[in-house]
Amino acid sequence: MAQTTKKIQQYKTDAVNKLKEHFTAAPDLIFSDFRGLSFPQMIDLRAKLTEKGTAYRVVRNSFARIAMKEAGLPDASSWLEGPTALAFLGADPGPAAKIMMDFTRGAPLTIKGGVISGKLFSAKEIEALSRLPGRLDLLASLMGTMNAPLRNMMYAMNGVASKLVRTLAAVAEKKEKDAH
């Protein structure tokens, strides 16, 4: 019997390589089922996500499985069933997760799960992530907390100096009254 080898078409290899590049550039992902979304809703979702530095692409499940395996991402095959779109998250996954969760309330978008920092997240965990403050909000809060002791010390020192000035002004005013 002669063995036959199946030749892989170039466009398929190119599609897998392009996906692998996306996974390498943005390894944090949210998987969603977009069945029922109208074209304007899809455009609206993509526009909102693009504002937060997130790309949203419809992917072919078999290509995504291969590219994820080659990129070293965890196996998310269970979410690569049926129509699937991936959100390639930027540096801060929180804002994009929030946009997607907000969008699920008004449109037929379903979150399947995600890969964040190399770990699989369920849909409930993605929802919890969406409720957390963003990276910039957390940094601002941390800086405010770090500044608080210095600010309080400045107010205390300023208070002592202003009290001294008010006391001296009161003494000067009293001496002026006594002199008249």
C-alpha positions as CSV (number, residue, x, y, z in Angstrom):
1,M,0.0,0.0,0.0
2,A,1.2,3.4,-0.8
3,Q,1.1,6.1,1.8
4,T,-0.4,9.4,1.0
5,T,0.7,12.6,2.6
6,K,-1.7,15.4,3.0
7,K,-0.3,18.7,1.8
8,I,-1.2,21.7,4.0
9,Q,-2.3,24.7,2.0
10,Q,-0.2,27.8,2.4
11,Y,-3.1,30.1,3.4
12,K,-3.8,27.8,6.4
13,T,-0.2,28.0,7.5
14,D,-0.2,31.7,7.1
15,A,-3.5,32.1,9.1
16,V,-2.0,30.0,12.0
17,N,1.2,32.0,12.0
18,K,-0.7,35.3,12.1
19,L,-2.7,34.0,15.0
20,K,0.4,32.9,16.7
21,E,1.9,36.4,16.3
22,H,-1.3,37.8,17.9
23,F,-1.0,35.4,20.8
24,T,2.7,36.3,21.3
25,A,1.9,40.1,21.2
26,A,-1.2,39.8,23.5
27,P,-1.2,36.5,25.4
28,D,-4.2,37.5,27.5
29,L,-7.4,36.5,25.8
30,I,-11.2,36.4,26.3
31,F,-13.2,33.9,24.4
32,S,-16.7,34.8,23.4
33,D,-19.6,33.4,21.4
34,F,-21.0,36.1,19.2
35,R,-24.0,34.3,17.8
36,G,-26.9,36.7,17.5
37,L,-24.9,39.9,17.3
38,S,-25.9,42.2,14.5
39,F,-23.3,43.8,12.4
40,P,-23.7,47.2,14.0
41,Q,-23.4,45.6,17.5
42,M,-20.2,43.9,16.4
43,I,-18.8,47.2,15.0
44,D,-19.8,49.0,18.3
45,L,-18.1,46.3,20.4
46,R,-14.9,46.4,18.3
47,A,-14.8,50.2,18.6
48,K,-15.2,50.2,22.4
49,L,-12.5,47.5,22.7
50,T,-10.1,49.3,20.3
51,E,-10.3,52.4,22.6
52,K,-8.9,50.2,25.4
53,G,-6.1,48.8,23.2
54,T,-7.9,45.5,22.6
55,A,-8.3,43.7,19.3
56,Y,-11.5,41.6,18.8
57,R,-11.3,39.0,16.0
58,V,-13.4,36.1,14.8
59,V,-11.2,33.0,14.6
60,R,-11.4,29.6,13.1
61,N,-11.3,27.2,16.0
62,S,-8.9,24.7,14.5
63,F,-6.4,27.4,13.6
64,A,-6.7,28.9,17.1
65,R,-6.0,25.5,18.8
66,I,-2.9,25.0,16.7
67,A,-1.6,28.5,17.2
68,M,-2.3,28.4,21.0
69,K,-0.4,25.1,21.3
70,E,2.5,26.5,19.3
71,A,2.5,29.8,21.3
72,G,2.7,27.8,24.6
73,L,-0.7,28.9,25.9
74,P,-2.8,26.6,28.0
75,D,-5.3,24.3,26.4
76,A,-8.6,26.1,26.0
77,S,-10.1,23.6,23.5
78,S,-13.4,23.5,25.4
79,W,-14.0,27.1,24.6
80,L,-13.1,26.6,20.9
81,E,-16.4,25.1,20.0
82,G,-19.0,26.9,17.8
83,P,-18.6,30.5,16.6
84,T,-15.7,32.0,18.6
85,A,-14.3,35.4,18.7
86,L,-11.2,36.3,20.7
87,A,-10.4,39.6,22.5
88,F,-6.7,40.1,22.4
89,L,-6.2,42.1,25.6
90,G,-3.7,44.8,26.0
91,A,-1.5,45.5,29.1
92,D,-4.4,45.9,31.4
93,P,-7.1,43.2,30.9
94,G,-9.6,44.8,33.4
95,P,-11.1,47.6,31.2
96,A,-11.6,45.2,28.2
97,A,-13.2,42.6,30.5
98,K,-15.5,45.3,31.9
99,I,-16.6,46.4,28.4
100,M,-17.3,42.9,27.3
101,M,-19.3,42.1,30.5
102,D,-21.3,45.3,30.1
103,F,-21.9,44.4,26.5
104,T,-23.3,41.0,27.4
105,R,-26.1,42.7,29.4
106,G,-27.5,44.4,26.3
107,A,-26.6,42.1,23.5
108,P,-26.5,38.4,22.8
109,L,-22.8,38.1,23.5
110,T,-21.7,35.2,25.7
111,I,-18.3,35.0,27.5
112,K,-16.9,31.5,27.4
113,G,-13.8,32.1,29.4
114,G,-10.3,33.5,29.1
115,V,-6.6,33.1,29.4
116,I,-5.0,35.7,31.7
117,S,-1.3,35.6,32.7
118,G,-1.0,32.1,31.3
119,K,-3.9,30.7,33.4
120,L,-7.4,29.7,32.4
121,F,-10.2,31.8,33.7
122,S,-13.8,30.7,33.7
123,A,-16.6,33.1,32.7
124,K,-17.4,33.8,36.3
125,E,-13.7,34.7,36.9
126,I,-13.7,37.0,33.9
127,E,-16.8,38.7,35.4
128,A,-15.0,39.1,38.7
129,L,-12.0,40.6,36.9
130,S,-14.3,43.1,35.2
131,R,-15.5,44.4,38.6
132,L,-11.9,45.1,39.8
133,P,-10.5,48.6,39.3
134,G,-8.1,49.1,36.4
135,R,-4.3,49.1,36.7
136,L,-4.2,52.9,36.5
137,D,-6.8,53.3,39.2
138,L,-4.9,50.9,41.5
139,L,-1.7,52.8,40.9
140,A,-3.4,56.1,41.7
141,S,-4.8,54.7,44.9
142,L,-1.4,53.3,45.9
143,M,0.3,56.6,45.2
144,G,-2.4,58.4,47.3
145,T,-1.8,56.0,50.1
146,M,2.0,56.5,49.9
147,N,1.6,60.3,49.8
148,A,-0.8,60.4,52.8
149,P,1.8,60.3,55.6
150,L,3.8,63.1,54.0
151,R,0.8,65.2,53.3
152,N,-0.4,64.8,56.9
153,M,3.0,65.7,58.2
154,M,3.0,68.8,56.0
155,Y,-0.4,69.8,57.3
156,A,0.8,69.3,60.9
157,M,3.9,71.4,60.4
158,N,2.0,74.0,58.5
159,G,-0.6,74.1,61.3
160,V,2.1,74.7,63.9
161,A,3.6,77.6,61.8
162,S,0.2,79.1,61.1
163,K,-0.7,78.8,64.8
164,L,2.5,80.6,65.7
165,V,1.8,83.4,63.2
166,R,-1.8,83.8,64.5
167,T,-0.5,83.9,68.1
168,L,2.1,86.5,67.3
169,A,-0.6,88.6,65.4
170,A,-2.9,88.4,68.4
171,V,-0.1,89.5,70.8
172,A,0.9,92.4,68.4
173,E,-2.8,93.4,68.2
174,K,-3.2,93.3,72.0
175,K,0.0,95.4,72.6
176,E,-1.3,97.8,70.0
177,K,-4.6,98.1,71.9
178,D,-2.8,98.5,75.2
179,A,-0.6,101.2,73.7
180,H,-3.6,103.3,72.7
